[in-house]
Amino acid sequence: MSETSGDVSATWRRAGGIAGAAVGVLAAGAAAGVAVERLTVGRGIRKKARLALDASGPYGSLRGMPGRAVADDGTEIYYEADEVEPDGNAPRRRRLFGRKTPAPVTVVFSHGYCLNQDSWHFQRAALRGVVRTVHWDQRSHGRSERGRAQAAGQPVSIDQLGRDLKAVIDAAAPEGPLVLVGHSMGGMTVMALGELFPEVVRERVVGVAFVGTSCGKLGEVNFGLPVAGVNAVRRVLPGVLKALGSQAELVEKGRRATADLFAGLIKRYSFGSRDVDPAVARFAERLIEGTPIDVVAEFYPAFTEHDKAEALQVFAEVPVLVLAGDRDLVTPSTHSEEIAELLPEAELVIVPDGGHLVMLEHPEAVMDRLADLLARVGAVPATVPSVGS
């Protein structure tokens, strides 16, 4: 290797290290307390959520019945369904006097930027056997195919993700009531679905949970940093990410070389409390590290263009939970408060010492409120048998 080419490689490795740090900020989620009186839910589901903290590991190991939906550009979207089968047999639709029983409620979980379906680990563990759930990987994330439109040069949009969610619903839950749960980018995906397919919301959606998400103005988030510095970074970051994305192999080596710094940044921008379980923190690192830098670069511009404030009105007649951590630096709790202002009938919950990955950091608190919502809409019974009963 010539001296010149060696210098270039060294430069890219240094850039990769810087990118690793930047990705820690961006990949923690979308780059981006007033609580209503709660309903009473049986202690069983809460106990199951608590036990899930210790009994469902290793984190991210839960698997369901696999399936694939096909997006409108041909991209294959991977999902898994957890059926309700108390006897443990293979899932099947039961018949009563020769007729099909009504389709069950399906809870569809949509994950955030640079994560995958496993980010809902604790909620998935708590709800297994209680209600039918569907977990899916957004395009280019997890086990889903790389976006074909993006491979052809078309930019990612939140609207595209909304259409992807529609494809998943058509494939995994073509009938029956729906509860839609979205974290960060996943919440934006749900908003896009509502804007593009309002008939789905009117006819099938019986509940919605927006977790650590935003309906717009993400370009104003300062990530807890000085405003002047953030503005300077914003001006150059899209171009830098695009350049780094074109040198993905070198950048990934840089991310590995700066693993300690990367881990520290992920912890800062993912969690709000200091006493996070190290195993959970490492789990979050693995999720985020699994997203290639070129995917990070592809998705980033879509967040500054995201604006679904008006689209929220389609959910005005639906029971809605809006939940965020009070120390979320990626989509600050003020963004959740704005959603609640636009949906005045929604329940707003701000979790103390909660960061952006609040569903991993405070899973019991999140499951508590999600259980309330599910009971309110009839997705789970008021009394659920506890684990081991």
BALOBA-1460 file (C-alpha; in Angstrom, 3 decimals):
// residues 389
<rec num="1" residu="m" x="0.000" y="0.000" z="0.000"/>
<rec num="2" residu="s" x="1.384" y="3.402" z="-0.951"/>
<rec num="3" residu="e" x="1.954" y="6.146" z="1.646"/>
<rec num="4" residu="t" x="-0.885" y="8.156" z="0.112"/>
<rec num="5" residu="s" x="-3.397" y="5.348" z="0.229"/>
<rec num="6" residu="g" x="-2.309" y="4.556" z="3.778"/>
<rec num="7" residu="d" x="-2.935" y="8.150" z="4.792"/>
<rec num="8" residu="v" x="-6.395" y="7.978" z="3.232"/>
<rec num="9" residu="s" x="-7.208" y="4.757" z="5.080"/>
<rec num="10" residu="a" x="-6.025" y="6.249" z="8.350"/>
<rec num="11" residu="t" x="-8.186" y="9.289" z="7.753"/>
<rec num="12" residu="w" x="-11.219" y="7.131" z="7.142"/>
<rec num="13" residu="r" x="-10.489" y="5.114" z="10.282"/>
<rec num="14" residu="r" x="-10.371" y="8.323" z="12.307"/>
<rec num="15" residu="a" x="-13.601" y="9.377" z="10.626"/>
<rec num="16" residu="g" x="-15.048" y="6.007" z="11.508"/>
<rec num="17" residu="g" x="-14.247" y="6.631" z="15.152"/>
<rec num="18" residu="i" x="-15.918" y="10.027" z="15.014"/>
<rec num="19" residu="a" x="-18.855" y="8.451" z="13.205"/>
<rec num="20" residu="g" x="-19.126" y="5.852" z="15.903"/>
<rec num="21" residu="a" x="-19.566" y="8.626" z="18.430"/>
<rec num="22" residu="a" x="-22.060" y="10.466" z="16.254"/>
<rec num="23" residu="v" x="-24.009" y="7.297" z="15.641"/>
<rec num="24" residu="g" x="-24.268" y="6.836" z="19.384"/>
<rec num="25" residu="v" x="-26.226" y="10.075" z="19.515"/>
<rec num="26" residu="l" x="-28.316" y="9.416" z="16.450"/>
<rec num="27" residu="a" x="-28.948" y="5.733" z="16.820"/>
<rec num="28" residu="a" x="-30.363" y="5.933" z="20.337"/>
<rec num="29" residu="g" x="-33.675" y="6.661" z="18.663"/>
<rec num="30" residu="a" x="-35.259" y="8.975" z="16.135"/>
<rec num="31" residu="a" x="-32.969" y="11.939" z="15.374"/>
<rec num="32" residu="a" x="-34.112" y="12.197" z="15.244"/>
<rec num="33" residu="g" x="-46.351" y="14.856" z="34.483"/>
<rec num="34" residu="v" x="-49.719" y="14.784" z="33.892"/>
<rec num="35" residu="a" x="-51.345" y="11.355" z="34.125"/>
<rec num="36" residu="v" x="-55.047" y="10.600" z="33.727"/>
<rec num="37" residu="e" x="-56.754" y="8.480" z="36.390"/>
<rec num="38" residu="r" x="-55.770" y="4.885" z="35.687"/>
<rec num="39" residu="l" x="-58.056" y="1.963" z="35.108"/>
<rec num="40" residu="t" x="-57.891" y="-1.034" z="37.405"/>
<rec num="41" residu="v" x="-56.208" y="-4.096" z="35.934"/>
<rec num="42" residu="g" x="-55.756" y="-7.422" z="37.690"/>
<rec num="43" residu="r" x="-52.449" y="-7.904" z="39.471"/>
<rec num="44" residu="g" x="-51.636" y="-10.940" z="37.376"/>
<rec num="45" residu="i" x="-50.406" y="-9.093" z="34.299"/>
<rec num="46" residu="r" x="-48.326" y="-6.740" z="36.458"/>
<rec num="47" residu="k" x="-46.767" y="-9.701" z="38.272"/>
<rec num="48" residu="k" x="-45.990" y="-11.308" z="34.939"/>
<rec num="49" residu="a" x="-44.292" y="-8.107" z="33.798"/>
<rec num="50" residu="r" x="-42.148" y="-8.049" z="36.950"/>
<rec num="51" residu="l" x="-41.176" y="-11.692" z="36.595"/>
<rec num="52" residu="a" x="-40.267" y="-11.057" z="32.961"/>
<rec num="53" residu="l" x="-37.397" y="-8.870" z="34.160"/>
<rec num="54" residu="d" x="-35.589" y="-11.901" z="35.535"/>
<rec num="55" residu="a" x="-37.109" y="-14.911" z="33.823"/>
<rec num="56" residu="s" x="-37.235" y="-14.055" z="30.123"/>
<rec num="57" residu="g" x="-33.564" y="-13.636" z="29.303"/>
<rec num="58" residu="p" x="-31.267" y="-13.690" z="27.596"/>
<rec num="59" residu="y" x="-32.523" y="-10.408" z="26.252"/>
<rec num="60" residu="g" x="-33.700" y="-10.479" z="22.676"/>
<rec num="61" residu="s" x="-34.091" y="-14.253" z="22.602"/>
<rec num="62" residu="l" x="-37.883" y="-14.388" z="22.326"/>
<rec num="63" residu="r" x="-39.112" y="-15.656" z="18.969"/>
<rec num="64" residu="g" x="-42.553" y="-16.106" z="17.443"/>
<rec num="65" residu="m" x="-44.129" y="-17.525" z="14.307"/>
<rec num="66" residu="p" x="-42.122" y="-15.930" z="11.460"/>
<rec num="67" residu="g" x="-43.636" y="-14.334" z="8.405"/>
<rec num="68" residu="r" x="-42.820" y="-11.892" z="5.634"/>
<rec num="69" residu="a" x="-44.825" y="-9.016" z="4.236"/>
<rec num="70" residu="v" x="-44.021" y="-7.395" z="0.909"/>
<rec num="71" residu="a" x="-43.846" y="-3.606" z="0.797"/>
<rec num="72" residu="d" x="-45.049" y="-1.597" z="-2.187"/>
<rec num="73" residu="d" x="-41.510" y="-1.412" z="-3.595"/>
<rec num="74" residu="g" x="-41.006" y="-5.165" z="-3.258"/>
<rec num="75" residu="t" x="-38.984" y="-5.026" z="-0.034"/>
<rec num="76" residu="e" x="-39.557" y="-8.075" z="2.173"/>
<rec num="77" residu="i" x="-40.464" y="-7.051" z="5.715"/>
<rec num="78" residu="y" x="-39.848" y="-9.619" z="8.450"/>
<rec num="79" residu="y" x="-42.345" y="-10.039" z="11.290"/>
<rec num="80" residu="e" x="-43.142" y="-12.514" z="14.031"/>
<rec num="81" residu="a" x="-46.520" y="-13.275" z="15.600"/>
<rec num="82" residu="d" x="-47.043" y="-14.529" z="19.133"/>
<rec num="83" residu="e" x="-50.357" y="-16.351" z="19.213"/>
<rec num="84" residu="v" x="-52.519" y="-16.999" z="22.249"/>
<rec num="85" residu="e" x="-52.575" y="-20.754" z="22.766"/>
<rec num="86" residu="p" x="-52.958" y="-21.671" z="26.440"/>
<rec num="87" residu="d" x="-52.426" y="-25.374" z="25.718"/>
<rec num="88" residu="g" x="-49.173" y="-24.674" z="23.895"/>
<rec num="89" residu="n" x="-50.317" y="-26.286" z="20.662"/>
<rec num="90" residu="a" x="-49.688" y="-24.828" z="17.248"/>
<rec num="91" residu="p" x="-51.793" y="-21.703" z="16.622"/>
<rec num="92" residu="r" x="-55.118" y="-22.296" z="14.964"/>
<rec num="93" residu="r" x="-58.367" y="-20.415" z="14.442"/>
<rec num="94" residu="r" x="-61.072" y="-22.125" z="16.489"/>
<rec num="95" residu="r" x="-64.576" y="-22.777" z="15.168"/>
<rec num="96" residu="l" x="-67.795" y="-22.644" z="17.125"/>
<rec num="97" residu="f" x="-70.796" y="-24.557" z="15.721"/>
<rec num="98" residu="g" x="-69.172" y="-24.544" z="12.308"/>
<rec num="99" residu="r" x="-68.423" y="-20.808" z="12.360"/>
<rec num="100" residu="k" x="-65.175" y="-19.019" z="12.830"/>
<rec num="101" residu="t" x="-64.855" y="-17.230" z="16.160"/>
<rec num="102" residu="p" x="-64.245" y="-13.472" z="15.913"/>
<rec num="103" residu="a" x="-60.642" y="-12.544" z="15.146"/>
<rec num="104" residu="p" x="-58.728" y="-11.658" z="18.326"/>
<rec num="105" residu="v" x="-57.266" y="-8.274" z="19.120"/>
<rec num="106" residu="t" x="-53.737" y="-7.993" z="17.735"/>
<rec num="107" residu="v" x="-51.180" y="-5.666" z="19.304"/>
<rec num="108" residu="v" x="-48.660" y="-4.520" z="16.674"/>
<rec num="109" residu="f" x="-45.318" y="-3.229" z="17.988"/>
<rec num="110" residu="s" x="-43.201" y="-0.892" z="15.809"/>
<rec num="111" residu="h" x="-39.608" y="-0.206" z="16.886"/>
<rec num="112" residu="g" x="-37.375" y="2.846" z="16.623"/>
<rec num="113" residu="y" x="-34.430" y="4.004" z="14.531"/>
<rec num="114" residu="c" x="-31.375" y="1.728" z="14.618"/>
<rec num="115" residu="l" x="-33.190" y="-0.841" z="16.756"/>
<rec num="116" residu="n" x="-35.230" y="-3.914" z="15.875"/>
<rec num="117" residu="q" x="-38.251" y="-5.799" z="17.169"/>
<rec num="118" residu="d" x="-36.242" y="-7.176" z="20.101"/>
<rec num="119" residu="s" x="-36.253" y="-3.721" z="21.716"/>
<rec num="120" residu="w" x="-39.740" y="-4.682" z="22.997"/>
<rec num="121" residu="h" x="-38.297" y="-7.691" z="24.843"/>
<rec num="122" residu="f" x="-39.873" y="-7.065" z="28.249"/>
<rec num="123" residu="q" x="-43.295" y="-6.097" z="26.929"/>
<rec num="124" residu="r" x="-43.284" y="-9.109" z="24.641"/>
<rec num="125" residu="a" x="-42.403" y="-11.405" z="27.536"/>
<rec num="126" residu="a" x="-45.158" y="-9.972" z="29.726"/>
<rec num="127" residu="l" x="-47.860" y="-10.296" z="27.061"/>
<rec num="128" residu="r" x="-47.053" y="-13.804" z="25.844"/>
<rec num="129" residu="g" x="-50.100" y="-16.007" z="26.183"/>
<rec num="130" residu="v" x="-52.238" y="-13.033" z="27.200"/>
<rec num="131" residu="v" x="-52.911" y="-11.325" z="23.865"/>
<rec num="132" residu="r" x="-51.918" y="-11.863" z="20.233"/>
<rec num="133" residu="t" x="-48.934" y="-9.693" z="19.301"/>
<rec num="134" residu="v" x="-47.010" y="-8.915" z="16.134"/>
<rec num="135" residu="h" x="-43.447" y="-7.599" z="16.180"/>
<rec num="136" residu="w" x="-41.739" y="-6.507" z="12.978"/>
<rec num="137" residu="d" x="-38.402" y="-5.154" z="11.793"/>
<rec num="138" residu="q" x="-38.516" y="-1.887" z="9.892"/>
<rec num="139" residu="r" x="-37.001" y="-1.986" z="6.405"/>
<rec num="140" residu="s" x="-33.200" y="-2.238" z="6.443"/>
<rec num="141" residu="h" x="-33.310" y="-3.094" z="10.157"/>
<rec num="142" residu="g" x="-33.092" y="-6.452" z="11.916"/>
<rec num="143" residu="r" x="-34.109" y="-9.362" z="9.705"/>
<rec num="144" residu="s" x="-35.968" y="-7.301" z="7.127"/>
<rec num="145" residu="e" x="-34.574" y="-6.833" z="3.655"/>
<rec num="146" residu="r" x="-32.608" y="-3.732" z="2.759"/>
<rec num="147" residu="g" x="-35.038" y="-1.239" z="1.242"/>
<rec num="148" residu="r" x="-35.169" y="-1.856" z="-2.498"/>
<rec num="149" residu="a" x="-36.254" y="1.695" z="-3.237"/>
<rec num="150" residu="q" x="-33.241" y="2.964" z="-1.301"/>
<rec num="151" residu="a" x="-30.929" y="0.619" z="-3.188"/>
<rec num="152" residu="a" x="-32.282" y="2.277" z="-6.331"/>
<rec num="153" residu="g" x="-31.488" y="5.735" z="-4.963"/>
<rec num="154" residu="q" x="-34.861" y="6.775" z="-3.535"/>
<rec num="155" residu="p" x="-34.643" y="8.462" z="-0.126"/>
<rec num="156" residu="v" x="-36.346" y="6.981" z="2.916"/>
<rec num="157" residu="s" x="-39.503" y="8.738" z="4.094"/>
<rec num="158" residu="i" x="-41.705" y="8.296" z="7.138"/>
<rec num="159" residu="d" x="-44.602" y="7.841" z="4.722"/>
<rec num="160" residu="q" x="-42.801" y="4.837" z="3.238"/>
<rec num="161" residu="l" x="-42.585" y="3.357" z="6.722"/>
<rec num="162" residu="g" x="-46.315" y="3.932" z="7.165"/>
<rec num="163" residu="r" x="-46.954" y="1.965" z="3.985"/>
<rec num="164" residu="d" x="-44.642" y="-0.769" z="5.264"/>
<rec num="165" residu="l" x="-46.719" y="-1.011" z="8.436"/>
<rec num="166" residu="k" x="-49.862" y="-1.348" z="6.320"/>
<rec num="167" residu="a" x="-48.224" y="-4.252" z="4.457"/>
<rec num="168" residu="v" x="-47.376" y="-5.927" z="7.771"/>
<rec num="169" residu="i" x="-50.950" y="-5.518" z="9.015"/>
<rec num="170" residu="d" x="-52.338" y="-6.931" z="5.770"/>
<rec num="171" residu="a" x="-50.074" y="-9.971" z="6.059"/>
<rec num="172" residu="a" x="-49.988" y="-10.621" z="9.811"/>
<rec num="173" residu="a" x="-53.361" y="-9.289" z="11.019"/>
<rec num="174" residu="p" x="-55.712" y="-8.989" z="8.034"/>
<rec num="175" residu="e" x="-58.808" y="-8.972" z="10.238"/>
<rec num="176" residu="g" x="-59.855" y="-8.103" z="13.761"/>
<rec num="177" residu="p" x="-59.231" y="-5.150" z="16.082"/>
<rec num="178" residu="l" x="-55.768" y="-3.612" z="16.334"/>
<rec num="179" residu="v" x="-53.772" y="-1.868" z="19.029"/>
<rec num="180" residu="l" x="-50.780" y="-0.031" z="17.565"/>
<rec num="181" residu="v" x="-47.717" y="0.580" z="19.741"/>
<rec num="182" residu="g" x="-44.806" y="2.616" z="18.393"/>
<rec num="183" residu="h" x="-41.533" y="3.784" z="19.909"/>
<rec num="184" residu="s" x="-39.733" y="6.809" z="18.460"/>
<rec num="185" residu="m" x="-39.525" y="6.175" z="14.695"/>
<rec num="186" residu="g" x="-42.130" y="3.460" z="15.242"/>
<rec num="187" residu="g" x="-44.532" y="6.037" z="16.650"/>
<rec num="188" residu="m" x="-43.937" y="8.225" z="13.612"/>
<rec num="189" residu="t" x="-44.643" y="5.168" z="11.469"/>
<rec num="190" residu="v" x="-48.017" y="4.763" z="13.200"/>
<rec num="191" residu="m" x="-48.786" y="8.445" z="12.549"/>
<rec num="192" residu="a" x="-47.956" y="7.993" z="8.861"/>
<rec num="193" residu="l" x="-50.223" y="4.951" z="8.674"/>
<rec num="194" residu="g" x="-53.060" y="7.043" z="10.106"/>
<rec num="195" residu="e" x="-52.508" y="9.829" z="7.617"/>
<rec num="196" residu="l" x="-52.246" y="7.538" z="4.597"/>
<rec num="197" residu="f" x="-54.863" y="4.967" z="5.604"/>
<rec num="198" residu="p" x="-57.391" y="6.712" z="7.864"/>
<rec num="199" residu="e" x="-59.950" y="4.007" z="7.085"/>
<rec num="200" residu="v" x="-57.759" y="1.453" z="8.886"/>
<rec num="201" residu="v" x="-57.846" y="3.598" z="12.014"/>
<rec num="202" residu="r" x="-61.589" y="4.214" z="11.781"/>
<rec num="203" residu="e" x="-62.520" y="0.613" z="11.078"/>
<rec num="204" residu="r" x="-59.980" y="-1.451" z="13.017"/>
<rec num="205" residu="v" x="-57.771" y="0.450" z="15.459"/>
<rec num="206" residu="v" x="-59.106" y="0.346" z="19.019"/>
<rec num="207" residu="g" x="-56.054" y="1.707" z="20.841"/>
<rec num="208" residu="v" x="-52.709" y="3.425" z="20.231"/>
<rec num="209" residu="a" x="-49.576" y="3.902" z="22.352"/>
<rec num="210" residu="f" x="-46.965" y="6.490" z="21.383"/>
<rec num="211" residu="v" x="-43.739" y="5.876" z="23.322"/>
<rec num="212" residu="g" x="-40.857" y="8.361" z="23.267"/>
<rec num="213" residu="t" x="-41.874" y="9.774" z="19.927"/>
<rec num="214" residu="s" x="-42.603" y="13.059" z="18.161"/>
<rec num="215" residu="c" x="-45.040" y="14.505" z="15.654"/>
<rec num="216" residu="g" x="-42.459" y="16.953" z="14.279"/>
<rec num="217" residu="k" x="-39.878" y="19.695" z="14.930"/>
<rec num="218" residu="l" x="-37.090" y="17.173" z="15.426"/>
<rec num="219" residu="g" x="-34.726" y="19.636" z="13.785"/>
<rec num="220" residu="e" x="-34.991" y="21.744" z="16.942"/>
<rec num="221" residu="v" x="-33.809" y="19.041" z="19.356"/>
<rec num="222" residu="n" x="-30.436" y="19.910" z="20.887"/>
<rec num="223" residu="f" x="-29.626" y="16.497" z="22.440"/>
<rec num="224" residu="g" x="-28.647" y="18.238" z="25.686"/>
<rec num="225" residu="l" x="-25.795" y="20.058" z="23.930"/>
<rec num="226" residu="p" x="-25.078" y="23.782" z="23.387"/>
<rec num="227" residu="v" x="-27.402" y="25.142" z="20.703"/>
<rec num="228" residu="a" x="-24.656" y="26.755" z="18.630"/>
<rec num="229" residu="g" x="-22.697" y="23.530" z="18.417"/>
<rec num="230" residu="v" x="-25.761" y="21.490" z="17.538"/>
<rec num="231" residu="n" x="-26.692" y="23.879" z="14.731"/>
<rec num="232" residu="a" x="-23.211" y="23.608" z="13.285"/>
<rec num="233" residu="v" x="-23.351" y="19.812" z="13.416"/>
<rec num="234" residu="r" x="-26.770" y="19.769" z="11.751"/>
<rec num="235" residu="r" x="-25.470" y="21.727" z="8.782"/>
<rec num="236" residu="v" x="-22.734" y="19.225" z="7.987"/>
<rec num="237" residu="l" x="-24.040" y="15.957" z="9.427"/>
<rec num="238" residu="p" x="-26.138" y="14.791" z="6.431"/>
<rec num="239" residu="g" x="-23.157" y="15.175" z="4.113"/>
<rec num="240" residu="v" x="-20.788" y="13.539" z="6.594"/>
<rec num="241" residu="l" x="-23.111" y="10.572" z="7.099"/>
<rec num="242" residu="k" x="-23.512" y="10.151" z="3.356"/>
<rec num="243" residu="a" x="-19.738" y="10.152" z="2.890"/>
<rec num="244" residu="l" x="-19.236" y="7.718" z="5.765"/>
<rec num="245" residu="g" x="-21.985" y="5.496" z="4.405"/>
<rec num="246" residu="s" x="-20.003" y="5.133" z="1.206"/>
<rec num="247" residu="q" x="-17.081" y="3.762" z="3.246"/>
<rec num="248" residu="a" x="-19.121" y="1.472" z="5.455"/>
<rec num="249" residu="e" x="-16.464" y="-1.189" z="6.007"/>
<rec num="250" residu="l" x="-13.869" y="1.260" z="7.292"/>
<rec num="251" residu="v" x="-16.414" y="3.072" z="9.415"/>
<rec num="252" residu="e" x="-17.587" y="-0.164" z="11.047"/>
<rec num="253" residu="k" x="-13.971" y="-0.877" z="11.992"/>
<rec num="254" residu="g" x="-13.845" y="2.587" z="13.525"/>
<rec num="255" residu="r" x="-16.975" y="1.911" z="15.521"/>
<rec num="256" residu="r" x="-15.448" y="-1.260" z="16.908"/>
<rec num="257" residu="a" x="-12.188" y="0.527" z="17.717"/>
<rec num="258" residu="t" x="-14.060" y="3.157" z="19.727"/>
<rec num="259" residu="a" x="-16.343" y="0.667" z="21.461"/>
<rec num="260" residu="d" x="-15.898" y="2.143" z="24.945"/>
<rec num="261" residu="l" x="-16.729" y="5.664" z="23.809"/>
<rec num="262" residu="f" x="-19.615" y="4.311" z="21.744"/>
<rec num="263" residu="a" x="-20.987" y="2.429" z="24.760"/>
<rec num="264" residu="g" x="-20.794" y="5.547" z="26.914"/>
<rec num="265" residu="l" x="-22.680" y="7.629" z="24.380"/>
<rec num="266" residu="i" x="-25.345" y="4.965" z="23.921"/>
<rec num="267" residu="k" x="-25.881" y="4.851" z="27.670"/>
<rec num="268" residu="r" x="-26.138" y="8.631" z="27.909"/>
<rec num="269" residu="y" x="-28.627" y="8.967" z="25.064"/>
<rec num="270" residu="s" x="-30.599" y="5.799" z="25.766"/>
<rec num="271" residu="f" x="-31.134" y="5.919" z="29.514"/>
<rec num="272" residu="g" x="-32.018" y="8.557" z="32.081"/>
<rec num="273" residu="s" x="-31.008" y="6.819" z="35.307"/>
<rec num="274" residu="r" x="-27.533" y="5.901" z="36.519"/>
<rec num="275" residu="d" x="-28.313" y="2.428" z="37.844"/>
<rec num="276" residu="v" x="-29.273" y="0.743" z="34.568"/>
<rec num="277" residu="d" x="-28.719" y="-3.007" z="34.596"/>
<rec num="278" residu="p" x="-25.383" y="-3.517" z="32.759"/>
<rec num="279" residu="a" x="-26.926" y="-6.442" z="30.870"/>
<rec num="280" residu="v" x="-29.722" y="-4.191" z="29.604"/>
<rec num="281" residu="a" x="-27.214" y="-1.495" z="28.642"/>
<rec num="282" residu="r" x="-25.166" y="-4.043" z="26.697"/>
<rec num="283" residu="f" x="-28.330" y="-5.326" z="25.052"/>
<rec num="284" residu="a" x="-29.081" y="-1.787" z="23.832"/>
<rec num="285" residu="e" x="-25.538" y="-1.519" z="22.484"/>
<rec num="286" residu="r" x="-25.967" y="-4.754" z="20.525"/>
<rec num="287" residu="l" x="-29.220" y="-3.541" z="19.016"/>
<rec num="288" residu="i" x="-27.723" y="-0.258" z="17.879"/>
<rec num="289" residu="e" x="-24.402" y="-1.717" z="16.768"/>
<rec num="290" residu="g" x="-26.356" y="-4.057" z="14.507"/>
<rec num="291" residu="t" x="-27.439" y="-1.162" z="12.287"/>
<rec num="292" residu="p" x="-24.939" y="-0.524" z="9.449"/>
<rec num="293" residu="i" x="-23.665" y="3.032" z="9.058"/>
<rec num="294" residu="d" x="-25.083" y="3.290" z="5.548"/>
<rec num="295" residu="v" x="-28.562" y="2.540" z="6.931"/>
<rec num="296" residu="v" x="-28.038" y="5.195" z="9.598"/>
<rec num="297" residu="a" x="-27.139" y="7.625" z="6.810"/>
<rec num="298" residu="e" x="-30.148" y="6.671" z="4.676"/>
<rec num="299" residu="f" x="-32.718" y="7.221" z="7.411"/>
<rec num="300" residu="y" x="-31.385" y="10.339" z="9.119"/>
<rec num="301" residu="p" x="-32.718" y="12.989" z="6.670"/>
<rec num="302" residu="a" x="-36.288" y="11.677" z="7.002"/>
<rec num="303" residu="f" x="-36.564" y="12.856" z="10.600"/>
<rec num="304" residu="t" x="-35.960" y="16.523" z="9.936"/>
<rec num="305" residu="e" x="-38.774" y="16.409" z="7.359"/>
<rec num="306" residu="h" x="-41.180" y="14.585" z="9.683"/>
<rec num="307" residu="d" x="-44.351" y="16.575" z="10.449"/>
<rec num="308" residu="k" x="-47.503" y="14.672" z="11.397"/>
<rec num="309" residu="a" x="-49.151" y="17.113" z="13.802"/>
<rec num="310" residu="e" x="-52.252" y="17.452" z="11.646"/>
<rec num="311" residu="a" x="-52.340" y="13.722" z="10.965"/>
<rec num="312" residu="l" x="-52.803" y="13.017" z="14.671"/>
<rec num="313" residu="q" x="-56.454" y="14.029" z="14.443"/>
<rec num="314" residu="v" x="-57.294" y="10.675" z="12.886"/>
<rec num="315" residu="f" x="-56.612" y="9.187" z="16.337"/>
<rec num="316" residu="a" x="-58.862" y="11.657" z="18.183"/>
<rec num="317" residu="e" x="-61.645" y="9.098" z="18.720"/>
<rec num="318" residu="v" x="-59.281" y="6.277" z="19.740"/>
<rec num="319" residu="p" x="-57.982" y="5.614" z="23.277"/>
<rec num="320" residu="v" x="-54.370" y="6.812" z="23.209"/>
<rec num="321" residu="l" x="-51.467" y="6.441" z="25.624"/>
<rec num="322" residu="v" x="-48.617" y="8.945" z="25.254"/>
<rec num="323" residu="l" x="-45.570" y="7.968" z="27.306"/>
<rec num="324" residu="a" x="-42.043" y="9.346" z="27.572"/>
<rec num="325" residu="g" x="-39.095" y="9.493" z="29.933"/>
<rec num="326" residu="d" x="-38.493" y="12.828" z="31.620"/>
<rec num="327" residu="r" x="-34.783" y="12.650" z="30.705"/>
<rec num="328" residu="d" x="-35.155" y="11.700" z="27.060"/>
<rec num="329" residu="l" x="-32.517" y="13.689" z="25.153"/>
<rec num="330" residu="v" x="-33.476" y="12.345" z="21.717"/>
<rec num="331" residu="t" x="-37.216" y="12.974" z="21.603"/>
<rec num="332" residu="p" x="-37.707" y="15.118" z="24.721"/>
<rec num="333" residu="s" x="-40.841" y="14.703" z="26.814"/>
<rec num="334" residu="t" x="-42.037" y="18.091" z="25.561"/>
<rec num="335" residu="h" x="-42.707" y="16.373" z="22.226"/>
<rec num="336" residu="s" x="-44.980" y="13.878" z="23.984"/>
<rec num="337" residu="e" x="-46.692" y="16.742" z="25.777"/>
<rec num="338" residu="e" x="-47.368" y="18.339" z="22.389"/>
<rec num="339" residu="i" x="-48.939" y="15.112" z="21.131"/>
<rec num="340" residu="a" x="-51.141" y="15.043" z="24.225"/>
<rec num="341" residu="e" x="-52.184" y="18.660" z="23.638"/>
<rec num="342" residu="l" x="-53.251" y="17.749" z="20.112"/>
<rec num="343" residu="l" x="-55.091" y="14.691" z="21.469"/>
<rec num="344" residu="p" x="-56.633" y="16.071" z="24.680"/>
<rec num="345" residu="e" x="-58.384" y="12.795" z="25.508"/>
<rec num="346" residu="a" x="-55.070" y="10.924" z="25.533"/>
<rec num="347" residu="e" x="-53.414" y="9.699" z="28.718"/>
<rec num="348" residu="l" x="-50.037" y="11.381" z="29.185"/>
<rec num="349" residu="v" x="-47.450" y="9.593" z="31.298"/>
<rec num="350" residu="i" x="-43.996" y="11.003" z="32.010"/>
<rec num="351" residu="v" x="-41.729" y="8.380" z="33.585"/>
<rec num="352" residu="p" x="-39.256" y="9.745" z="36.185"/>
<rec num="353" residu="d" x="-35.582" y="9.061" z="35.436"/>
<rec num="354" residu="g" x="-36.561" y="7.677" z="32.035"/>
<rec num="355" residu="g" x="-34.457" y="8.054" z="28.931"/>
<rec num="356" residu="h" x="-35.178" y="7.390" z="25.282"/>
<rec num="357" residu="l" x="-35.221" y="3.595" z="25.639"/>
<rec num="358" residu="v" x="-37.725" y="3.839" z="28.462"/>
<rec num="359" residu="m" x="-39.318" y="0.470" z="27.599"/>
<rec num="360" residu="l" x="-35.966" y="-1.223" z="28.377"/>
<rec num="361" residu="e" x="-34.995" y="1.032" z="31.262"/>
<rec num="362" residu="h" x="-38.330" y="1.036" z="33.110"/>
<rec num="363" residu="p" x="-40.159" y="-1.952" z="31.609"/>
<rec num="364" residu="e" x="-42.491" y="-2.433" z="34.549"/>
<rec num="365" residu="a" x="-43.713" y="1.177" z="34.440"/>
<rec num="366" residu="v" x="-44.264" y="0.956" z="30.686"/>
<rec num="367" residu="m" x="-46.014" y="-2.395" z="30.929"/>
<rec num="368" residu="d" x="-48.194" y="-1.091" z="33.751"/>
<rec num="369" residu="r" x="-49.627" y="1.662" z="31.595"/>
<rec num="370" residu="l" x="-49.781" y="-0.450" z="28.464"/>
<rec num="371" residu="a" x="-51.738" y="-3.038" z="30.450"/>
<rec num="372" residu="d" x="-54.182" y="-0.298" z="31.442"/>
<rec num="373" residu="l" x="-54.686" y="0.628" z="27.793"/>
<rec num="374" residu="l" x="-55.157" y="-2.983" z="26.713"/>
<rec num="375" residu="a" x="-57.695" y="-3.584" z="29.463"/>
<rec num="376" residu="r" x="-59.507" y="-0.373" z="28.608"/>
<rec num="377" residu="v" x="-60.034" y="-1.466" z="24.994"/>
<rec num="378" residu="g" x="-60.887" y="-5.056" z="25.915"/>
<rec num="379" residu="a" x="-57.697" y="-6.590" z="24.525"/>
<rec num="380" residu="v" x="-56.931" y="-8.323" z="27.835"/>
<rec num="381" residu="p" x="-59.239" y="-9.364" z="30.659"/>
<rec num="382" residu="a" x="-59.364" y="-7.299" z="33.823"/>
<rec num="383" residu="t" x="-57.907" y="-10.276" z="35.677"/>
<rec num="384" residu="v" x="-55.079" y="-12.218" z="34.090"/>
<rec num="385" residu="p" x="-53.665" y="-15.429" z="35.617"/>
<rec num="386" residu="s" x="-50.208" y="-14.822" z="37.022"/>
<rec num="387" residu="v" x="-47.137" y="-16.801" z="36.054"/>
<rec num="388" residu="g" x="-47.161" y="-20.275" z="37.531"/>
<rec num="389" residu="s" x="-50.861" y="-20.225" z="38.422"/>
